Amino acid sequence: MFSAVFSGSASREQLSSAARTWELTGAFALAMGAIGTIIGLVIMLKNMDDPAAIGPGMAIGILTLLYGLILAFAIALPVSYRLEDRAAASPGD
């Protein structure tokens, strides 16, 4: 996964495989962000009696979603698209 990103002489098969892996990484990052958001909402709803205690649950929910979005859309998916472009441009093996 990492060697294809940094290698200038990776084969088309290696690039395609790494692109699929990075795409799955992006999908899993989004899923983990959604799961973290649900966990944060559960914590938040558990503390509905005390308005001051709602903030930490909301923070967990929003931060996990933010981290998942950043990992997926700023790192994993752009790397995946770049590897797919490199695989399409590389000579066939």
Phi and psi restraints in degrees (range 20) as a CNS / XPLOR table:
assign (resid 1 and name C) (resid 2 and name N)
       (resid 2 and name CA) (resid 2 and name C) 1.0 -84.5 20.0 2
assign (resid 2 and name N) (resid 2 and name CA)
       (resid 2 and name C) (resid 3 and name N) 1.0 -32.9 20.0 2
assign (resid 2 and name C) (resid 3 and name N)
       (resid 3 and name CA) (resid 3 and name C) 1.0 -65.7 20.0 2
assign (resid 3 and name N) (resid 3 and name CA)
       (resid 3 and name C) (resid 4 and name N) 1.0 -35.0 20.0 2
assign (resid 3 and name C) (resid 4 and name N)
       (resid 4 and name CA) (resid 4 and name C) 1.0 -68.3 20.0 2
assign (resid 4 and name N) (resid 4 and name CA)
       (resid 4 and name C) (resid 5 and name N) 1.0 -31.9 20.0 2
assign (resid 4 and name C) (resid 5 and name N)
       (resid 5 and name CA) (resid 5 and name C) 1.0 -66.8 20.0 2
assign (resid 5 and name N) (resid 5 and name CA)
       (resid 5 and name C) (resid 6 and name N) 1.0 -43.1 20.0 2
assign (resid 5 and name C) (resid 6 and name N)
       (resid 6 and name CA) (resid 6 and name C) 1.0 -97.4 20.0 2
assign (resid 6 and name N) (resid 6 and name CA)
       (resid 6 and name C) (resid 7 and name N) 1.0 -4.6 20.0 2
assign (resid 6 and name C) (resid 7 and name N)
       (resid 7 and name CA) (resid 7 and name C) 1.0 -92.0 20.0 2
assign (resid 7 and name N) (resid 7 and name CA)
       (resid 7 and name C) (resid 8 and name N) 1.0 134.4 20.0 2
assign (resid 7 and name C) (resid 8 and name N)
       (resid 8 and name CA) (resid 8 and name C) 1.0 -86.7 20.0 2
assign (resid 8 and name N) (resid 8 and name CA)
       (resid 8 and name C) (resid 9 and name N) 1.0 -10.4 20.0 2
assign (resid 8 and name C) (resid 9 and name N)
       (resid 9 and name CA) (resid 9 and name C) 1.0 -122.4 20.0 2
assign (resid 9 and name N) (resid 9 and name CA)
       (resid 9 and name C) (resid 10 and name N) 1.0 33.6 20.0 2
assign (resid 9 and name C) (resid 10 and name N)
       (resid 10 and name CA) (resid 10 and name C) 1.0 -75.9 20.0 2
assign (resid 10 and name N) (resid 10 and name CA)
       (resid 10 and name C) (resid 11 and name N) 1.0 146.7 20.0 2
assign (resid 10 and name C) (resid 11 and name N)
       (resid 11 and name CA) (resid 11 and name C) 1.0 -77.6 20.0 2
assign (resid 11 and name N) (resid 11 and name CA)
       (resid 11 and name C) (resid 12 and name N) 1.0 165.9 20.0 2
assign (resid 11 and name C) (resid 12 and name N)
       (resid 12 and name CA) (resid 12 and name C) 1.0 -59.8 20.0 2
assign (resid 12 and name N) (resid 12 and name CA)
       (resid 12 and name C) (resid 13 and name N) 1.0 -40.1 20.0 2
assign (resid 12 and name C) (resid 13 and name N)
       (resid 13 and name CA) (resid 13 and name C) 1.0 -64.5 20.0 2
assign (resid 13 and name N) (resid 13 and name CA)
       (resid 13 and name C) (resid 14 and name N) 1.0 -43.1 20.0 2
assign (resid 13 and name C) (resid 14 and name N)
       (resid 14 and name CA) (resid 14 and name C) 1.0 -63.7 20.0 2
assign (resid 14 and name N) (resid 14 and name CA)
       (resid 14 and name C) (resid 15 and name N) 1.0 -41.6 20.0 2
assign (resid 14 and name C) (resid 15 and name N)
       (resid 15 and name CA) (resid 15 and name C) 1.0 -65.4 20.0 2
assign (resid 15 and name N) (resid 15 and name CA)
       (resid 15 and name C) (resid 16 and name N) 1.0 -42.8 20.0 2
assign (resid 15 and name C) (resid 16 and name N)
       (resid 16 and name CA) (resid 16 and name C) 1.0 -65.5 20.0 2
assign (resid 16 and name N) (resid 16 and name CA)
       (resid 16 and name C) (resid 17 and name N) 1.0 -41.8 20.0 2
assign (resid 16 and name C) (resid 17 and name N)
       (resid 17 and name CA) (resid 17 and name C) 1.0 -63.7 20.0 2
assign (resid 17 and name N) (resid 17 and name CA)
       (resid 17 and name C) (resid 18 and name N) 1.0 -44.0 20.0 2
assign (resid 17 and name C) (resid 18 and name N)
       (resid 18 and name CA) (resid 18 and name C) 1.0 -65.0 20.0 2
assign (resid 18 and name N) (resid 18 and name CA)
       (resid 18 and name C) (resid 19 and name N) 1.0 -37.2 20.0 2
assign (resid 18 and name C) (resid 19 and name N)
       (resid 19 and name CA) (resid 19 and name C) 1.0 -63.0 20.0 2
assign (resid 19 and name N) (resid 19 and name CA)
       (resid 19 and name C) (resid 20 and name N) 1.0 -43.1 20.0 2
assign (resid 19 and name C) (resid 20 and name N)
       (resid 20 and name CA) (resid 20 and name C) 1.0 -63.6 20.0 2
assign (resid 20 and name N) (resid 20 and name CA)
       (resid 20 and name C) (resid 21 and name N) 1.0 -39.5 20.0 2
assign (resid 20 and name C) (resid 21 and name N)
       (resid 21 and name CA) (resid 21 and name C) 1.0 -65.5 20.0 2
assign (resid 21 and name N) (resid 21 and name CA)
       (resid 21 and name C) (resid 22 and name N) 1.0 -42.8 20.0 2
assign (resid 21 and name C) (resid 22 and name N)
       (resid 22 and name CA) (resid 22 and name C) 1.0 -66.4 20.0 2
assign (resid 22 and name N) (resid 22 and name CA)
       (resid 22 and name C) (resid 23 and name N) 1.0 -34.7 20.0 2
assign (resid 22 and name C) (resid 23 and name N)
       (resid 23 and name CA) (resid 23 and name C) 1.0 -65.1 20.0 2
assign (resid 23 and name N) (resid 23 and name CA)
       (resid 23 and name C) (resid 24 and name N) 1.0 -42.0 20.0 2
assign (resid 23 and name C) (resid 24 and name N)
       (resid 24 and name CA) (resid 24 and name C) 1.0 -64.7 20.0 2
assign (resid 24 and name N) (resid 24 and name CA)
       (resid 24 and name C) (resid 25 and name N) 1.0 -36.8 20.0 2
assign (resid 24 and name C) (resid 25 and name N)
       (resid 25 and name CA) (resid 25 and name C) 1.0 -59.9 20.0 2
assign (resid 25 and name N) (resid 25 and name CA)
       (resid 25 and name C) (resid 26 and name N) 1.0 -42.6 20.0 2
assign (resid 25 and name C) (resid 26 and name N)
       (resid 26 and name CA) (resid 26 and name C) 1.0 -62.9 20.0 2
assign (resid 26 and name N) (resid 26 and name CA)
       (resid 26 and name C) (resid 27 and name N) 1.0 -41.9 20.0 2
assign (resid 26 and name C) (resid 27 and name N)
       (resid 27 and name CA) (resid 27 and name C) 1.0 -65.0 20.0 2
assign (resid 27 and name N) (resid 27 and name CA)
       (resid 27 and name C) (resid 28 and name N) 1.0 -42.8 20.0 2
assign (resid 27 and name C) (resid 28 and name N)
       (resid 28 and name CA) (resid 28 and name C) 1.0 -66.7 20.0 2
assign (resid 28 and name N) (resid 28 and name CA)
       (resid 28 and name C) (resid 29 and name N) 1.0 -34.2 20.0 2
assign (resid 28 and name C) (resid 29 and name N)
       (resid 29 and name CA) (resid 29 and name C) 1.0 -63.8 20.0 2
assign (resid 29 and name N) (resid 29 and name CA)
       (resid 29 and name C) (resid 30 and name N) 1.0 -42.2 20.0 2
assign (resid 29 and name C) (resid 30 and name N)
       (resid 30 and name CA) (resid 30 and name C) 1.0 -64.9 20.0 2
assign (resid 30 and name N) (resid 30 and name CA)
       (resid 30 and name C) (resid 31 and name N) 1.0 -40.2 20.0 2
assign (resid 30 and name C) (resid 31 and name N)
       (resid 31 and name CA) (resid 31 and name C) 1.0 -64.7 20.0 2
assign (resid 31 and name N) (resid 31 and name CA)
       (resid 31 and name C) (resid 32 and name N) 1.0 -42.4 20.0 2
assign (resid 31 and name C) (resid 32 and name N)
       (resid 32 and name CA) (resid 32 and name C) 1.0 -66.1 20.0 2
assign (resid 32 and name N) (resid 32 and name CA)
       (resid 32 and name C) (resid 33 and name N) 1.0 -35.7 20.0 2
assign (resid 32 and name C) (resid 33 and name N)
       (resid 33 and name CA) (resid 33 and name C) 1.0 -62.4 20.0 2
assign (resid 33 and name N) (resid 33 and name CA)
       (resid 33 and name C) (resid 34 and name N) 1.0 -41.4 20.0 2
assign (resid 33 and name C) (resid 34 and name N)
       (resid 34 and name CA) (resid 34 and name C) 1.0 -66.9 20.0 2
assign (resid 34 and name N) (resid 34 and name CA)
       (resid 34 and name C) (resid 35 and name N) 1.0 -40.5 20.0 2
assign (resid 34 and name C) (resid 35 and name N)
       (resid 35 and name CA) (resid 35 and name C) 1.0 -64.6 20.0 2
assign (resid 35 and name N) (resid 35 and name CA)
       (resid 35 and name C) (resid 36 and name N) 1.0 -42.6 20.0 2
assign (resid 35 and name C) (resid 36 and name N)
       (resid 36 and name CA) (resid 36 and name C) 1.0 -63.0 20.0 2
assign (resid 36 and name N) (resid 36 and name CA)
       (resid 36 and name C) (resid 37 and name N) 1.0 -35.6 20.0 2
assign (resid 36 and name C) (resid 37 and name N)
       (resid 37 and name CA) (resid 37 and name C) 1.0 -64.5 20.0 2
assign (resid 37 and name N) (resid 37 and name CA)
       (resid 37 and name C) (resid 38 and name N) 1.0 -41.7 20.0 2
assign (resid 37 and name C) (resid 38 and name N)
       (resid 38 and name CA) (resid 38 and name C) 1.0 -65.2 20.0 2
assign (resid 38 and name N) (resid 38 and name CA)
       (resid 38 and name C) (resid 39 and name N) 1.0 -40.8 20.0 2
assign (resid 38 and name C) (resid 39 and name N)
       (resid 39 and name CA) (resid 39 and name C) 1.0 -62.5 20.0 2
assign (resid 39 and name N) (resid 39 and name CA)
       (resid 39 and name C) (resid 40 and name N) 1.0 -43.0 20.0 2
assign (resid 39 and name C) (resid 40 and name N)
       (resid 40 and name CA) (resid 40 and name C) 1.0 -61.9 20.0 2
assign (resid 40 and name N) (resid 40 and name CA)
       (resid 40 and name C) (resid 41 and name N) 1.0 -38.8 20.0 2
assign (resid 40 and name C) (resid 41 and name N)
       (resid 41 and name CA) (resid 41 and name C) 1.0 -67.3 20.0 2
assign (resid 41 and name N) (resid 41 and name CA)
       (resid 41 and name C) (resid 42 and name N) 1.0 -37.6 20.0 2
assign (resid 41 and name C) (resid 42 and name N)
       (resid 42 and name CA) (resid 42 and name C) 1.0 -62.8 20.0 2
assign (resid 42 and name N) (resid 42 and name CA)
       (resid 42 and name C) (resid 43 and name N) 1.0 -44.4 20.0 2
assign (resid 42 and name C) (resid 43 and name N)
       (resid 43 and name CA) (resid 43 and name C) 1.0 -62.5 20.0 2
assign (resid 43 and name N) (resid 43 and name CA)
       (resid 43 and name C) (resid 44 and name N) 1.0 -41.6 20.0 2
assign (resid 43 and name C) (resid 44 and name N)
       (resid 44 and name CA) (resid 44 and name C) 1.0 -64.8 20.0 2
assign (resid 44 and name N) (resid 44 and name CA)
       (resid 44 and name C) (resid 45 and name N) 1.0 -45.0 20.0 2
assign (resid 44 and name C) (resid 45 and name N)
       (resid 45 and name CA) (resid 45 and name C) 1.0 -68.5 20.0 2
assign (resid 45 and name N) (resid 45 and name CA)
       (resid 45 and name C) (resid 46 and name N) 1.0 -28.9 20.0 2
assign (resid 45 and name C) (resid 46 and name N)
       (resid 46 and name CA) (resid 46 and name C) 1.0 -64.6 20.0 2
assign (resid 46 and name N) (resid 46 and name CA)
       (resid 46 and name C) (resid 47 and name N) 1.0 -30.5 20.0 2
assign (resid 46 and name C) (resid 47 and name N)
       (resid 47 and name CA) (resid 47 and name C) 1.0 -103.8 20.0 2
assign (resid 47 and name N) (resid 47 and name CA)
       (resid 47 and name C) (resid 48 and name N) 1.0 30.0 20.0 2
assign (resid 47 and name C) (resid 48 and name N)
       (resid 48 and name CA) (resid 48 and name C) 1.0 -66.5 20.0 2
assign (resid 48 and name N) (resid 48 and name CA)
       (resid 48 and name C) (resid 49 and name N) 1.0 -20.9 20.0 2
assign (resid 48 and name C) (resid 49 and name N)
       (resid 49 and name CA) (resid 49 and name C) 1.0 -66.9 20.0 2
assign (resid 49 and name N) (resid 49 and name CA)
       (resid 49 and name C) (resid 50 and name N) 1.0 -35.8 20.0 2
assign (resid 49 and name C) (resid 50 and name N)
       (resid 50 and name CA) (resid 50 and name C) 1.0 -111.9 20.0 2
assign (resid 50 and name N) (resid 50 and name CA)
       (resid 50 and name C) (resid 51 and name N) 1.0 104.7 20.0 2
assign (resid 50 and name C) (resid 51 and name N)
       (resid 51 and name CA) (resid 51 and name C) 1.0 -60.1 20.0 2
assign (resid 51 and name N) (resid 51 and name CA)
       (resid 51 and name C) (resid 52 and name N) 1.0 -27.7 20.0 2
assign (resid 51 and name C) (resid 52 and name N)
       (resid 52 and name CA) (resid 52 and name C) 1.0 -71.9 20.0 2
assign (resid 52 and name N) (resid 52 and name CA)
       (resid 52 and name C) (resid 53 and name N) 1.0 -22.5 20.0 2
assign (resid 52 and name C) (resid 53 and name N)
       (resid 53 and name CA) (resid 53 and name C) 1.0 -90.5 20.0 2
assign (resid 53 and name N) (resid 53 and name CA)
       (resid 53 and name C) (resid 54 and name N) 1.0 -1.6 20.0 2
assign (resid 53 and name C) (resid 54 and name N)
       (resid 54 and name CA) (resid 54 and name C) 1.0 -73.6 20.0 2
assign (resid 54 and name N) (resid 54 and name CA)
       (resid 54 and name C) (resid 55 and name N) 1.0 -33.3 20.0 2
assign (resid 54 and name C) (resid 55 and name N)
       (resid 55 and name CA) (resid 55 and name C) 1.0 -56.3 20.0 2
assign (resid 55 and name N) (resid 55 and name CA)
       (resid 55 and name C) (resid 56 and name N) 1.0 -47.7 20.0 2
assign (resid 55 and name C) (resid 56 and name N)
       (resid 56 and name CA) (resid 56 and name C) 1.0 -60.6 20.0 2
assign (resid 56 and name N) (resid 56 and name CA)
       (resid 56 and name C) (resid 57 and name N) 1.0 -39.0 20.0 2
assign (resid 56 and name C) (resid 57 and name N)
       (resid 57 and name CA) (resid 57 and name C) 1.0 -65.2 20.0 2
assign (resid 57 and name N) (resid 57 and name CA)
       (resid 57 and name C) (resid 58 and name N) 1.0 -41.2 20.0 2
assign (resid 57 and name C) (resid 58 and name N)
       (resid 58 and name CA) (resid 58 and name C) 1.0 -65.7 20.0 2
assign (resid 58 and name N) (resid 58 and name CA)
       (resid 58 and name C) (resid 59 and name N) 1.0 -39.0 20.0 2
assign (resid 58 and name C) (resid 59 and name N)
       (resid 59 and name CA) (resid 59 and name C) 1.0 -63.0 20.0 2
assign (resid 59 and name N) (resid 59 and name CA)
       (resid 59 and name C) (resid 60 and name N) 1.0 -42.8 20.0 2
assign (resid 59 and name C) (resid 60 and name N)
       (resid 60 and name CA) (resid 60 and name C) 1.0 -61.7 20.0 2
assign (resid 60 and name N) (resid 60 and name CA)
       (resid 60 and name C) (resid 61 and name N) 1.0 -45.4 20.0 2
assign (resid 60 and name C) (resid 61 and name N)
       (resid 61 and name CA) (resid 61 and name C) 1.0 -62.5 20.0 2
assign (resid 61 and name N) (resid 61 and name CA)
       (resid 61 and name C) (resid 62 and name N) 1.0 -45.8 20.0 2
assign (resid 61 and name C) (resid 62 and name N)
       (resid 62 and name CA) (resid 62 and name C) 1.0 -72.0 20.0 2
assign (resid 62 and name N) (resid 62 and name CA)
       (resid 62 and name C) (resid 63 and name N) 1.0 -41.0 20.0 2
assign (resid 62 and name C) (resid 63 and name N)
       (resid 63 and name CA) (resid 63 and name C) 1.0 -66.1 20.0 2
assign (resid 63 and name N) (resid 63 and name CA)
       (resid 63 and name C) (resid 64 and name N) 1.0 -41.0 20.0 2
assign (resid 63 and name C) (resid 64 and name N)
       (resid 64 and name CA) (resid 64 and name C) 1.0 -65.8 20.0 2
assign (resid 64 and name N) (resid 64 and name CA)
       (resid 64 and name C) (resid 65 and name N) 1.0 -37.6 20.0 2
assign (resid 64 and name C) (resid 65 and name N)
       (resid 65 and name CA) (resid 65 and name C) 1.0 -64.9 20.0 2
assign (resid 65 and name N) (resid 65 and name CA)
       (resid 65 and name C) (resid 66 and name N) 1.0 -43.5 20.0 2
assign (resid 65 and name C) (resid 66 and name N)
       (resid 66 and name CA) (resid 66 and name C) 1.0 -61.3 20.0 2
assign (resid 66 and name N) (resid 66 and name CA)
       (resid 66 and name C) (resid 67 and name N) 1.0 -45.4 20.0 2
assign (resid 66 and name C) (resid 67 and name N)
       (resid 67 and name CA) (resid 67 and name C) 1.0 -63.8 20.0 2
assign (resid 67 and name N) (resid 67 and name CA)
       (resid 67 and name C) (resid 68 and name N) 1.0 -40.4 20.0 2
assign (resid 67 and name C) (resid 68 and name N)
       (resid 68 and name CA) (resid 68 and name C) 1.0 -63.5 20.0 2
assign (resid 68 and name N) (resid 68 and name CA)
       (resid 68 and name C) (resid 69 and name N) 1.0 -42.9 20.0 2
assign (resid 68 and name C) (resid 69 and name N)
       (resid 69 and name CA) (resid 69 and name C) 1.0 -64.9 20.0 2
assign (resid 69 and name N) (resid 69 and name CA)
       (resid 69 and name C) (resid 70 and name N) 1.0 -42.6 20.0 2
assign (resid 69 and name C) (resid 70 and name N)
       (resid 70 and name CA) (resid 70 and name C) 1.0 -64.0 20.0 2
assign (resid 70 and name N) (resid 70 and name CA)
       (resid 70 and name C) (resid 71 and name N) 1.0 -47.1 20.0 2
assign (resid 70 and name C) (resid 71 and name N)
       (resid 71 and name CA) (resid 71 and name C) 1.0 -61.8 20.0 2
assign (resid 71 and name N) (resid 71 and name CA)
       (resid 71 and name C) (resid 72 and name N) 1.0 -41.8 20.0 2
assign (resid 71 and name C) (resid 72 and name N)
       (resid 72 and name CA) (resid 72 and name C) 1.0 -73.2 20.0 2
assign (resid 72 and name N) (resid 72 and name CA)
       (resid 72 and name C) (resid 73 and name N) 1.0 -55.5 20.0 2
assign (resid 72 and name C) (resid 73 and name N)
       (resid 73 and name CA) (resid 73 and name C) 1.0 -88.8 20.0 2
assign (resid 73 and name N) (resid 73 and name CA)
       (resid 73 and name C) (resid 74 and name N) 1.0 -16.7 20.0 2
assign (resid 73 and name C) (resid 74 and name N)
       (resid 74 and name CA) (resid 74 and name C) 1.0 -104.5 20.0 2
assign (resid 74 and name N) (resid 74 and name CA)
       (resid 74 and name C) (resid 75 and name N) 1.0 -19.7 20.0 2
assign (resid 74 and name C) (resid 75 and name N)
       (resid 75 and name CA) (resid 75 and name C) 1.0 -122.6 20.0 2
assign (resid 75 and name N) (resid 75 and name CA)
       (resid 75 and name C) (resid 76 and name N) 1.0 -65.8 20.0 2
assign (resid 75 and name C) (resid 76 and name N)
       (resid 76 and name CA) (resid 76 and name C) 1.0 -66.3 20.0 2
assign (resid 76 and name N) (resid 76 and name CA)
       (resid 76 and name C) (resid 77 and name N) 1.0 -50.9 20.0 2
assign (resid 76 and name C) (resid 77 and name N)
       (resid 77 and name CA) (resid 77 and name C) 1.0 -69.1 20.0 2
assign (resid 77 and name N) (resid 77 and name CA)
       (resid 77 and name C) (resid 78 and name N) 1.0 -40.6 20.0 2
assign (resid 77 and name C) (resid 78 and name N)
       (resid 78 and name CA) (resid 78 and name C) 1.0 -61.4 20.0 2
assign (resid 78 and name N) (resid 78 and name CA)
       (resid 78 and name C) (resid 79 and name N) 1.0 -38.4 20.0 2
assign (resid 78 and name C) (resid 79 and name N)
       (resid 79 and name CA) (resid 79 and name C) 1.0 -64.6 20.0 2
assign (resid 79 and name N) (resid 79 and name CA)
       (resid 79 and name C) (resid 80 and name N) 1.0 -40.9 20.0 2
assign (resid 79 and name C) (resid 80 and name N)
       (resid 80 and name CA) (resid 80 and name C) 1.0 -61.3 20.0 2
assign (resid 80 and name N) (resid 80 and name CA)
       (resid 80 and name C) (resid 81 and name N) 1.0 -46.1 20.0 2
assign (resid 80 and name C) (resid 81 and name N)
       (resid 81 and name CA) (resid 81 and name C) 1.0 -64.1 20.0 2
assign (resid 81 and name N) (resid 81 and name CA)
       (resid 81 and name C) (resid 82 and name N) 1.0 -38.8 20.0 2
assign (resid 81 and name C) (resid 82 and name N)
       (resid 82 and name CA) (resid 82 and name C) 1.0 -66.8 20.0 2
assign (resid 82 and name N) (resid 82 and name CA)
       (resid 82 and name C) (resid 83 and name N) 1.0 -40.0 20.0 2
assign (resid 82 and name C) (resid 83 and name N)
       (resid 83 and name CA) (resid 83 and name C) 1.0 -66.9 20.0 2
assign (resid 83 and name N) (resid 83 and name CA)
       (resid 83 and name C) (resid 84 and name N) 1.0 -37.4 20.0 2
assign (resid 83 and name C) (resid 84 and name N)
       (resid 84 and name CA) (resid 84 and name C) 1.0 -63.0 20.0 2
assign (resid 84 and name N) (resid 84 and name CA)
       (resid 84 and name C) (resid 85 and name N) 1.0 -41.7 20.0 2
assign (resid 84 and name C) (resid 85 and name N)
       (resid 85 and name CA) (resid 85 and name C) 1.0 -62.7 20.0 2
assign (resid 85 and name N) (resid 85 and name CA)
       (resid 85 and name C) (resid 86 and name N) 1.0 -42.5 20.0 2
assign (resid 85 and name C) (resid 86 and name N)
       (resid 86 and name CA) (resid 86 and name C) 1.0 -65.3 20.0 2
assign (resid 86 and name N) (resid 86 and name CA)
       (resid 86 and name C) (resid 87 and name N) 1.0 -37.3 20.0 2
assign (resid 86 and name C) (resid 87 and name N)
       (resid 87 and name CA) (resid 87 and name C) 1.0 -66.7 20.0 2
assign (resid 87 and name N) (resid 87 and name CA)
       (resid 87 and name C) (resid 88 and name N) 1.0 -39.2 20.0 2
assign (resid 87 and name C) (resid 88 and name N)
       (resid 88 and name CA) (resid 88 and name C) 1.0 -68.7 20.0 2
assign (resid 88 and name N) (resid 88 and name CA)
       (resid 88 and name C) (resid 89 and name N) 1.0 -31.8 20.0 2
assign (resid 88 and name C) (resid 89 and name N)
       (resid 89 and name CA) (resid 89 and name C) 1.0 -87.0 20.0 2
assign (resid 89 and name N) (resid 89 and name CA)
       (resid 89 and name C) (resid 90 and name N) 1.0 -15.4 20.0 2
assign (resid 89 and name C) (resid 90 and name N)
       (resid 90 and name CA) (resid 90 and name C) 1.0 -77.3 20.0 2
assign (resid 90 and name N) (resid 90 and name CA)
       (resid 90 and name C) (resid 91 and name N) 1.0 149.4 20.0 2
assign (resid 90 and name C) (resid 91 and name N)
       (resid 91 and name CA) (resid 91 and name C) 1.0 -67.0 20.0 2
assign (resid 91 and name N) (resid 91 and name CA)
       (resid 91 and name C) (resid 92 and name N) 1.0 144.9 20.0 2
assign (resid 91 and name C) (resid 92 and name N)
       (resid 92 and name CA) (resid 92 and name C) 1.0 -65.1 20.0 2
assign (resid 92 and name N) (resid 92 and name CA)
       (resid 92 and name C) (resid 93 and name N) 1.0 146.8 20.0 2
